[in-house]
Amino acid sequence: MRDDPGRSRFELEVDGAVAYADYRRQPGTLVIAYVYAPPVLRGTGAADRLMRAVAETARAEGRQIVPLCGYAAAWLRRHRDLPG
């Protein structure tokens, strides 16, 4: 995963296709506004791998994830052991 701070998004490239998570860093939080995986990556686990990396980034920065996106919220509910 790479962080593109200029676009405020995390990106995960798989075979030339890019899944991404739009974010905002705020004091103590990482707000995930939107998670997107292109149709070619849906069902491959790419969005899951992206969210795992996002959670690790939040943990390393000492931030809690605030999900605005339905996918991010559902992912965090399934992974309660991770920050969020």
Beta strands, then each sheet from edge to edge (+ up, - down):
strand 1: 2-4
strand 2: 9-14
strand 3: 17-26
strand 4: 29-36
strand 5: 64-67
sheet 1: 1+ 2- 3+ 4- 5-
end
